[in-house]
Amino acid sequence: MKIFLDTANLDEIQQASDFGLLDGITTNPTLAAREGRPFRELILKACEIVKDGVVNAEVVSTDTDGMLREGRELASWHPNIVVKVPMTPAGVRALHVLHGEGIRINVTLVFSAAQALLVAKAGAYFVSPFLGRLDDTAQEGLHVLSEIMDIYRAYQFPTQVLAASLRGPLHVVEAARMGVHIGTMPFKVFEQLFRHPLTDVGLASFLKDWQKARKVLGEIITTTGVRTAGR
Ligand code: G3P
């Protein structure tokens, strides 16, 4: 599963990229507005950090003509940009035209398998079902995701499923078990994936035992003389 960060914060993008784990980012108008800087500059800086990965940038028009204008403009900024359009009739019309022009489209705000079926047929590059927001309305986001995966597999649609609005590690793991192509998550969830209390307890106990026997064990020193443990 590819890992995308759901953020427009350049510091978070850089941190995730430093692990070599970042395949792309998703932004939306809310996330971009939070950063308080020109959108084009923000998106281009993100492209520089993410390098070979994709950067998703969303239109804010609600009519097809406006989406077409914005979509073409966004796509012209950098080859790694994928244009996000909302799951509305106007958005699907824009998807159809922009897809025909070779522009990659991510259809966002998808909340049902029926919507996902339509956008795959219309040529979406990514479909973004929002799991957490479905859970917030007492519907099971993971269930909708599995319906989408079943349909896409049955017809071998090339549209990649981008599980969005992931609220915790369980969402990420369950999405990965279903074989979704991409999971996009806030930086907080990305950090949570690293952690397990037994890792911390185990490491503390290893180091404590090492310290107790340090006199006998000596120190680990590399050939370059850098001490790597037993400090
Ligand atoms: O980028 C859109 C999506 O992932 C939203 O997540 O947490 O605001 O529901 P959230």
py3Dmol code that shows the C-alpha trace and the ligand (Angstrom):
import py3Dmol

protein = """\
ATOM      1  CA  MET A   1       0.000   0.000   0.000  1.00  0.00           C
ATOM      2  CA  LYS A   2       1.285   3.450  -0.867  1.00  0.00           C
ATOM      3  CA  ILE A   3       1.417   5.919   1.993  1.00  0.00           C
ATOM      4  CA  PHE A   4       0.238   9.469   1.405  1.00  0.00           C
ATOM      5  CA  LEU A   5       0.189  12.201   3.998  1.00  0.00           C
ATOM      6  CA  ASP A   6      -3.053  14.168   4.261  1.00  0.00           C
ATOM      7  CA  THR A   7      -1.476  17.544   4.888  1.00  0.00           C
ATOM      8  CA  ALA A   8      -0.264  20.748   3.269  1.00  0.00           C
ATOM      9  CA  ASN A   9       2.259  21.359   6.052  1.00  0.00           C
ATOM     10  CA  LEU A  10       5.735  21.378   4.528  1.00  0.00           C
ATOM     11  CA  ASP A  11       7.466  20.478   7.772  1.00  0.00           C
ATOM     12  CA  GLU A  12       5.300  17.353   8.176  1.00  0.00           C
ATOM     13  CA  ILE A  13       5.843  16.446   4.515  1.00  0.00           C
ATOM     14  CA  GLN A  14       9.623  16.801   4.951  1.00  0.00           C
ATOM     15  CA  GLN A  15       9.620  14.678   8.120  1.00  0.00           C
ATOM     16  CA  ALA A  16       7.697  11.827   6.489  1.00  0.00           C
ATOM     17  CA  SER A  17       9.857  12.055   3.391  1.00  0.00           C
ATOM     18  CA  ASP A  18      13.020  11.706   5.506  1.00  0.00           C
ATOM     19  CA  PHE A  19      11.916   8.169   6.432  1.00  0.00           C
ATOM     20  CA  GLY A  20      11.753   7.226   2.758  1.00  0.00           C
ATOM     21  CA  LEU A  21       8.137   6.205   3.304  1.00  0.00           C
ATOM     22  CA  LEU A  22       6.245   8.961   1.558  1.00  0.00           C
ATOM     23  CA  ASP A  23       4.599   8.177  -1.785  1.00  0.00           C
ATOM     24  CA  GLY A  24       2.576  11.347  -2.088  1.00  0.00           C
ATOM     25  CA  ILE A  25       0.360  13.867  -0.371  1.00  0.00           C
ATOM     26  CA  THR A  26      -3.279  14.879  -0.476  1.00  0.00           C
ATOM     27  CA  THR A  27      -4.354  18.429   0.211  1.00  0.00           C
ATOM     28  CA  ASN A  28      -7.783  19.970   0.332  1.00  0.00           C
ATOM     29  CA  PRO A  29      -8.954  23.589   0.661  1.00  0.00           C
ATOM     30  CA  THR A  30      -9.169  23.295   4.463  1.00  0.00           C
ATOM     31  CA  LEU A  31      -5.625  21.940   4.800  1.00  0.00           C
ATOM     32  CA  ALA A  32      -4.225  24.544   2.381  1.00  0.00           C
ATOM     33  CA  ALA A  33      -6.009  27.423   4.157  1.00  0.00           C
ATOM     34  CA  ARG A  34      -4.402  26.335   7.444  1.00  0.00           C
ATOM     35  CA  GLU A  35      -0.914  27.053   6.088  1.00  0.00           C
ATOM     36  CA  GLY A  36      -1.573  30.741   5.325  1.00  0.00           C
ATOM     37  CA  ARG A  37       0.637  31.079   2.229  1.00  0.00           C
ATOM     38  CA  PRO A  38       0.038  31.298  -1.534  1.00  0.00           C
ATOM     39  CA  PHE A  39      -1.409  28.027  -2.799  1.00  0.00           C
ATOM     40  CA  ARG A  40       0.772  27.725  -5.905  1.00  0.00           C
ATOM     41  CA  GLU A  41       3.960  28.282  -3.913  1.00  0.00           C
ATOM     42  CA  LEU A  42       2.817  25.744  -1.305  1.00  0.00           C
ATOM     43  CA  ILE A  43       2.000  23.083  -3.894  1.00  0.00           C
ATOM     44  CA  LEU A  44       5.270  23.590  -5.775  1.00  0.00           C
ATOM     45  CA  LYS A  45       7.301  23.356  -2.556  1.00  0.00           C
ATOM     46  CA  ALA A  46       5.437  20.136  -1.728  1.00  0.00           C
ATOM     47  CA  CYS A  47       6.303  18.793  -5.210  1.00  0.00           C
ATOM     48  CA  GLU A  48       9.989  19.533  -4.530  1.00  0.00           C
ATOM     49  CA  ILE A  49       9.920  17.537  -1.290  1.00  0.00           C
ATOM     50  CA  VAL A  50       7.829  14.628  -2.518  1.00  0.00           C
ATOM     51  CA  LYS A  51       9.963  14.417  -5.702  1.00  0.00           C
ATOM     52  CA  ASP A  52       8.760  11.261  -7.500  1.00  0.00           C
ATOM     53  CA  GLY A  53       5.463  10.999  -5.627  1.00  0.00           C
ATOM     54  CA  VAL A  54       2.196  12.708  -6.439  1.00  0.00           C
ATOM     55  CA  VAL A  55       0.748  15.883  -4.982  1.00  0.00           C
ATOM     56  CA  ASN A  56      -3.044  16.160  -4.975  1.00  0.00           C
ATOM     57  CA  ALA A  57      -4.430  19.697  -5.357  1.00  0.00           C
ATOM     58  CA  GLU A  58      -8.145  20.442  -5.300  1.00  0.00           C
ATOM     59  CA  VAL A  59     -10.289  22.782  -7.373  1.00  0.00           C
ATOM     60  CA  VAL A  60     -12.627  25.159  -5.553  1.00  0.00           C
ATOM     61  CA  SER A  61     -15.097  25.915  -8.338  1.00  0.00           C
ATOM     62  CA  THR A  62     -18.424  24.136  -8.158  1.00  0.00           C
ATOM     63  CA  ASP A  63     -19.446  24.416 -11.834  1.00  0.00           C
ATOM     64  CA  THR A  64     -17.944  22.292 -14.597  1.00  0.00           C
ATOM     65  CA  ASP A  65     -16.438  25.196 -16.567  1.00  0.00           C
ATOM     66  CA  GLY A  66     -14.746  26.570 -13.476  1.00  0.00           C
ATOM     67  CA  MET A  67     -13.402  23.123 -12.580  1.00  0.00           C
ATOM     68  CA  LEU A  68     -12.068  22.686 -16.107  1.00  0.00           C
ATOM     69  CA  ARG A  69     -10.253  26.033 -15.949  1.00  0.00           C
ATOM     70  CA  GLU A  70      -8.810  25.354 -12.501  1.00  0.00           C
ATOM     71  CA  GLY A  71      -7.989  21.728 -13.269  1.00  0.00           C
ATOM     72  CA  ARG A  72      -5.993  22.635 -16.384  1.00  0.00           C
ATOM     73  CA  GLU A  73      -4.203  25.391 -14.463  1.00  0.00           C
ATOM     74  CA  LEU A  74      -3.305  23.130 -11.515  1.00  0.00           C
ATOM     75  CA  ALA A  75      -2.096  20.353 -13.830  1.00  0.00           C
ATOM     76  CA  SER A  76       0.148  22.841 -15.664  1.00  0.00           C
ATOM     77  CA  TRP A  77       2.062  23.727 -12.481  1.00  0.00           C
ATOM     78  CA  HIS A  78       3.961  20.436 -12.174  1.00  0.00           C
ATOM     79  CA  PRO A  79       3.834  16.974 -13.818  1.00  0.00           C
ATOM     80  CA  ASN A  80       3.343  15.268 -10.442  1.00  0.00           C
ATOM     81  CA  ILE A  81       0.112  17.068  -9.637  1.00  0.00           C
ATOM     82  CA  VAL A  82      -3.138  15.106  -9.561  1.00  0.00           C
ATOM     83  CA  VAL A  83      -6.236  17.312  -9.702  1.00  0.00           C
ATOM     84  CA  LYS A  84      -8.972  16.712  -7.140  1.00  0.00           C
ATOM     85  CA  VAL A  85     -12.600  17.338  -8.062  1.00  0.00           C
ATOM     86  CA  PRO A  86     -15.606  16.747  -5.808  1.00  0.00           C
ATOM     87  CA  MET A  87     -18.090  13.911  -6.328  1.00  0.00           C
ATOM     88  CA  THR A  88     -20.870  16.020  -7.821  1.00  0.00           C
ATOM     89  CA  PRO A  89     -22.507  15.844 -11.279  1.00  0.00           C
ATOM     90  CA  ALA A  90     -20.448  18.931 -12.268  1.00  0.00           C
ATOM     91  CA  GLY A  91     -17.318  17.227 -10.918  1.00  0.00           C
ATOM     92  CA  VAL A  92     -17.948  14.033 -12.890  1.00  0.00           C
ATOM     93  CA  ARG A  93     -18.509  16.055 -16.085  1.00  0.00           C
ATOM     94  CA  ALA A  94     -15.180  17.810 -15.452  1.00  0.00           C
ATOM     95  CA  LEU A  95     -13.555  14.419 -14.748  1.00  0.00           C
ATOM     96  CA  HIS A  96     -14.775  13.104 -18.099  1.00  0.00           C
ATOM     97  CA  VAL A  97     -13.306  16.056 -20.028  1.00  0.00           C
ATOM     98  CA  LEU A  98     -10.025  16.366 -18.100  1.00  0.00           C
ATOM     99  CA  HIS A  99      -9.432  12.601 -18.249  1.00  0.00           C
ATOM    100  CA  GLY A 100      -9.822  12.876 -22.028  1.00  0.00           C
ATOM    101  CA  GLU A 101      -7.091  15.516 -22.024  1.00  0.00           C
ATOM    102  CA  GLY A 102      -4.728  13.185 -20.124  1.00  0.00           C
ATOM    103  CA  ILE A 103      -5.030  15.000 -16.782  1.00  0.00           C
ATOM    104  CA  ARG A 104      -5.053  12.684 -13.772  1.00  0.00           C
ATOM    105  CA  ILE A 105      -8.117  13.179 -11.584  1.00  0.00           C
ATOM    106  CA  ASN A 106      -8.795  12.240  -7.973  1.00  0.00           C
ATOM    107  CA  VAL A 107     -12.506  12.273  -7.184  1.00  0.00           C
ATOM    108  CA  THR A 108     -12.912  13.313  -3.588  1.00  0.00           C
ATOM    109  CA  LEU A 109     -15.749  13.334  -1.049  1.00  0.00           C
ATOM    110  CA  VAL A 110     -16.836   9.820  -2.033  1.00  0.00           C
ATOM    111  CA  PHE A 111     -19.094   8.160   0.521  1.00  0.00           C
ATOM    112  CA  SER A 112     -20.718   5.222  -1.294  1.00  0.00           C
ATOM    113  CA  ALA A 113     -19.898   2.309  -3.582  1.00  0.00           C
ATOM    114  CA  ALA A 114     -22.403   3.705  -6.113  1.00  0.00           C
ATOM    115  CA  GLN A 115     -20.426   6.950  -6.367  1.00  0.00           C
ATOM    116  CA  ALA A 116     -17.177   4.985  -6.677  1.00  0.00           C
ATOM    117  CA  LEU A 117     -18.648   2.900  -9.520  1.00  0.00           C
ATOM    118  CA  LEU A 118     -19.569   6.027 -11.493  1.00  0.00           C
ATOM    119  CA  VAL A 119     -16.186   7.713 -11.173  1.00  0.00           C
ATOM    120  CA  ALA A 120     -14.283   4.557 -12.155  1.00  0.00           C
ATOM    121  CA  LYS A 121     -16.393   4.347 -15.326  1.00  0.00           C
ATOM    122  CA  ALA A 122     -15.719   8.033 -16.031  1.00  0.00           C
ATOM    123  CA  GLY A 123     -11.950   7.503 -15.832  1.00  0.00           C
ATOM    124  CA  ALA A 124     -10.852   8.673 -12.376  1.00  0.00           C
ATOM    125  CA  TYR A 125      -7.179   8.073 -11.606  1.00  0.00           C
ATOM    126  CA  PHE A 126      -7.901   7.952  -7.859  1.00  0.00           C
ATOM    127  CA  VAL A 127     -11.154   7.577  -5.959  1.00  0.00           C
ATOM    128  CA  SER A 128     -11.154   8.908  -2.395  1.00  0.00           C
ATOM    129  CA  PRO A 129     -13.666   7.315  -0.033  1.00  0.00           C
ATOM    130  CA  PHE A 130     -13.686   9.114   3.340  1.00  0.00           C
ATOM    131  CA  LEU A 131     -13.723   6.450   6.060  1.00  0.00           C
ATOM    132  CA  GLY A 132     -13.617   8.559   9.215  1.00  0.00           C
ATOM    133  CA  ARG A 133     -16.368  10.908   8.103  1.00  0.00           C
ATOM    134  CA  LEU A 134     -18.610   7.905   7.363  1.00  0.00           C
ATOM    135  CA  ASP A 135     -17.880   6.527  10.831  1.00  0.00           C
ATOM    136  CA  ASP A 136     -18.856   9.941  12.236  1.00  0.00           C
ATOM    137  CA  THR A 137     -22.363   9.424  10.810  1.00  0.00           C
ATOM    138  CA  ALA A 138     -22.684   5.915  12.296  1.00  0.00           C
ATOM    139  CA  GLN A 139     -21.996   4.217   8.949  1.00  0.00           C
ATOM    140  CA  GLU A 140     -19.065   1.849   8.641  1.00  0.00           C
ATOM    141  CA  GLY A 141     -16.366   3.423   6.507  1.00  0.00           C
ATOM    142  CA  LEU A 142     -14.472   0.141   6.237  1.00  0.00           C
ATOM    143  CA  HIS A 143     -17.590  -1.630   4.971  1.00  0.00           C
ATOM    144  CA  VAL A 144     -18.066   0.917   2.170  1.00  0.00           C
ATOM    145  CA  LEU A 145     -14.360   0.573   1.347  1.00  0.00           C
ATOM    146  CA  SER A 146     -14.693  -3.207   1.029  1.00  0.00           C
ATOM    147  CA  GLU A 147     -17.734  -2.815  -1.274  1.00  0.00           C
ATOM    148  CA  ILE A 148     -15.689  -0.510  -3.497  1.00  0.00           C
ATOM    149  CA  MET A 149     -12.787  -2.970  -3.573  1.00  0.00           C
ATOM    150  CA  ASP A 150     -15.158  -5.816  -4.542  1.00  0.00           C
ATOM    151  CA  ILE A 151     -16.644  -3.835  -7.417  1.00  0.00           C
ATOM    152  CA  TYR A 152     -13.306  -2.572  -8.700  1.00  0.00           C
ATOM    153  CA  ARG A 153     -11.831  -6.086  -8.606  1.00  0.00           C
ATOM    154  CA  ALA A 154     -14.880  -7.602 -10.321  1.00  0.00           C
ATOM    155  CA  TYR A 155     -14.496  -5.239 -13.276  1.00  0.00           C
ATOM    156  CA  GLN A 156     -10.740  -4.722 -13.042  1.00  0.00           C
ATOM    157  CA  PHE A 157     -11.107  -0.939 -13.087  1.00  0.00           C
ATOM    158  CA  PRO A 158      -7.723   0.760 -13.307  1.00  0.00           C
ATOM    159  CA  THR A 159      -8.853   3.521 -10.889  1.00  0.00           C
ATOM    160  CA  GLN A 160      -6.726   3.381  -7.746  1.00  0.00           C
ATOM    161  CA  VAL A 161      -8.529   3.377  -4.405  1.00  0.00           C
ATOM    162  CA  LEU A 162      -7.174   6.047  -2.083  1.00  0.00           C
ATOM    163  CA  ALA A 163      -8.575   5.447   1.394  1.00  0.00           C
ATOM    164  CA  ALA A 164      -8.951   8.887   2.981  1.00  0.00           C
ATOM    165  CA  SER A 165     -10.099  10.360   6.271  1.00  0.00           C
ATOM    166  CA  LEU A 166      -8.150   7.639   8.082  1.00  0.00           C
ATOM    167  CA  ARG A 167      -8.392   8.337  11.795  1.00  0.00           C
ATOM    168  CA  GLY A 168      -6.067   5.751  13.330  1.00  0.00           C
ATOM    169  CA  PRO A 169      -3.787   2.729  12.776  1.00  0.00           C
ATOM    170  CA  LEU A 170      -6.722   0.315  12.636  1.00  0.00           C
ATOM    171  CA  HIS A 171      -8.158   2.127   9.617  1.00  0.00           C
ATOM    172  CA  VAL A 172      -4.741   1.893   7.949  1.00  0.00           C
ATOM    173  CA  VAL A 173      -4.233  -1.790   8.730  1.00  0.00           C
ATOM    174  CA  GLU A 174      -7.740  -2.821   7.673  1.00  0.00           C
ATOM    175  CA  ALA A 175      -7.440  -0.834   4.439  1.00  0.00           C
ATOM    176  CA  ALA A 176      -4.089  -2.537   3.754  1.00  0.00           C
ATOM    177  CA  ARG A 177      -5.654  -5.969   4.441  1.00  0.00           C
ATOM    178  CA  MET A 178      -8.208  -5.200   1.729  1.00  0.00           C
ATOM    179  CA  GLY A 179      -5.417  -4.347  -0.665  1.00  0.00           C
ATOM    180  CA  VAL A 180      -6.321  -0.696  -1.225  1.00  0.00           C
ATOM    181  CA  HIS A 181      -3.756   1.025  -3.391  1.00  0.00           C
ATOM    182  CA  ILE A 182      -3.156   4.040  -1.155  1.00  0.00           C
ATOM    183  CA  GLY A 183      -3.896   5.208   2.361  1.00  0.00           C
ATOM    184  CA  THR A 184      -3.736   8.930   3.075  1.00  0.00           C
ATOM    185  CA  MET A 185      -3.439   9.960   6.689  1.00  0.00           C
ATOM    186  CA  PRO A 186      -2.723  12.932   8.914  1.00  0.00           C
ATOM    187  CA  PHE A 187       0.826  13.151  10.285  1.00  0.00           C
ATOM    188  CA  LYS A 188      -0.443  12.106  13.733  1.00  0.00           C
ATOM    189  CA  VAL A 189      -1.721   8.774  12.363  1.00  0.00           C
ATOM    190  CA  PHE A 190       1.523   8.277  10.398  1.00  0.00           C
ATOM    191  CA  GLU A 191       3.444   8.676  13.682  1.00  0.00           C
ATOM    192  CA  GLN A 192       1.101   6.275  15.481  1.00  0.00           C
ATOM    193  CA  LEU A 193       1.993   3.535  12.972  1.00  0.00           C
ATOM    194  CA  PHE A 194       5.539   3.462  14.345  1.00  0.00           C
ATOM    195  CA  ARG A 195       4.563   2.957  17.956  1.00  0.00           C
ATOM    196  CA  HIS A 196       3.968  -0.045  20.141  1.00  0.00           C
ATOM    197  CA  PRO A 197       4.277   0.104  23.940  1.00  0.00           C
ATOM    198  CA  LEU A 198       6.145  -3.229  23.982  1.00  0.00           C
ATOM    199  CA  THR A 199       8.799  -1.755  21.698  1.00  0.00           C
ATOM    200  CA  ASP A 200       9.431   1.029  24.244  1.00  0.00           C
ATOM    201  CA  VAL A 201       9.341  -1.329  27.225  1.00  0.00           C
ATOM    202  CA  GLY A 202      11.625  -3.806  25.465  1.00  0.00           C
ATOM    203  CA  LEU A 203      14.170  -1.177  24.482  1.00  0.00           C
ATOM    204  CA  ALA A 204      14.235   0.364  27.971  1.00  0.00           C
ATOM    205  CA  SER A 205      14.850  -3.037  29.490  1.00  0.00           C
ATOM    206  CA  PHE A 206      17.618  -3.925  26.990  1.00  0.00           C
ATOM    207  CA  LEU A 207      19.432  -0.665  27.758  1.00  0.00           C
ATOM    208  CA  LYS A 208      18.981  -1.045  31.512  1.00  0.00           C
ATOM    209  CA  ASP A 209      20.472  -4.553  31.412  1.00  0.00           C
ATOM    210  CA  TRP A 210      23.342  -3.338  29.243  1.00  0.00           C
ATOM    211  CA  GLN A 211      24.110  -0.519  31.695  1.00  0.00           C
ATOM    212  CA  LYS A 212      24.157  -2.958  34.621  1.00  0.00           C
ATOM    213  CA  ALA A 213      26.732  -5.176  32.915  1.00  0.00           C
ATOM    214  CA  ARG A 214      28.574  -2.349  31.187  1.00  0.00           C
ATOM    215  CA  LYS A 215      31.849  -2.862  33.012  1.00  0.00           C
ATOM    216  CA  VAL A 216      32.055  -6.417  31.715  1.00  0.00           C
ATOM    217  CA  LEU A 217      30.595  -5.715  28.263  1.00  0.00           C
ATOM    218  CA  GLY A 218      32.750  -2.698  27.491  1.00  0.00           C
ATOM    219  CA  GLU A 219      31.625  -0.379  24.725  1.00  0.00           C
ATOM    220  CA  ILE A 220      30.606  -0.897  21.129  1.00  0.00           C
ATOM    221  CA  ILE A 221      32.892   1.229  19.028  1.00  0.00           C
ATOM    222  CA  THR A 222      32.893   1.240  15.273  1.00  0.00           C
ATOM    223  CA  THR A 223      36.066   1.138  13.217  1.00  0.00           C
ATOM    224  CA  THR A 224      35.728   4.895  12.797  1.00  0.00           C
ATOM    225  CA  GLY A 225      35.755   5.285  16.548  1.00  0.00           C
ATOM    226  CA  VAL A 226      32.141   6.391  16.863  1.00  0.00           C
ATOM    227  CA  ARG A 227      30.467   4.969  19.896  1.00  0.00           C
ATOM    228  CA  THR A 228      27.130   3.444  18.876  1.00  0.00           C
ATOM    229  CA  ALA A 229      25.878   1.994  22.122  1.00  0.00           C
ATOM    230  CA  GLY A 230      26.710   1.630  25.819  1.00  0.00           C
ATOM    231  CA  ARG A 231      27.157   5.383  26.245  1.00  0.00           C
TER     232      ARG A 231
END
"""
ligand_1 = """\
10
G3P
O -8.229 15.008 2.527
C -9.470 14.674 2.903
C -9.706 13.706 4.017
O -8.730 12.790 4.203
C -10.346 14.328 5.202
O -10.040 13.740 6.415
O -9.993 13.673 8.863
O -10.832 15.729 7.706
O -12.163 13.640 7.712
P -10.807 14.221 7.739
"""
view = py3Dmol.view(width=600, height=400)
view.addModel(protein, "pdb")
view.setStyle({"model": 0}, {"cartoon": {"style": "trace"}})
view.addModel(ligand_1, "xyz")
view.setStyle({"model": 1}, {"stick": {}})
view.zoomTo()
view.show()
